[in-house]
Amino acid sequence: MLPKNLREKKRYILCRLIFPDEMQLKTDLNTIIIELKREFFKQIFFLYGDVGAANINAKIIYSLKNQKNEIYFIVLCNYKFVEYVQFCLANICKIEEAKIIVNILKISGTQKQLKKEL
């Protein structure tokens, strides 16, 4: 294992999915997250290519649906490429023909701080 000073620094981005239509009630959380991941990585590869995607090193690592049927998720990425990930998230506008909006709520260096927000 690498020492702390040689490891890549990470940032965590807390996001919320907003459905203008009430489409989220018809599908379950796992299906929505799988489609979101597919669309997210499609945007990264389309905008930045293979080398850019490798440098960004983004992953959707946590998702949650609360009592109000709001869907939250956390994206992990390299700290140098937070703006690139924000741009990719802003470009996602459809999942399975349902219109969506990705709202970025907070950026943090630890998961613990973001989970307090939920």
C-alpha angles and dihedrals in degrees: 000000000000121000115256095255092057098047122099112258116237137207128202121214120201113210138177127209115226119197113198087194120051090247097125092075092067097056132050127244096255093055092048093049093047091052091044091053091049092051093043094053091043089057093048093050092043094050102035108016129220097310093047092048090051091051094046091050093191126177136171100231108169137027134180138180114203132202092273090058091249115147119217127183139177124225121202119207144152111282093236093058104048092117091053091053091047089053092050091049091049090054094058107100107150139044116182092340091307116120115237139177122211110214115197108214107175144351120214143164094233136045091223093066092049094048088056087062091058 
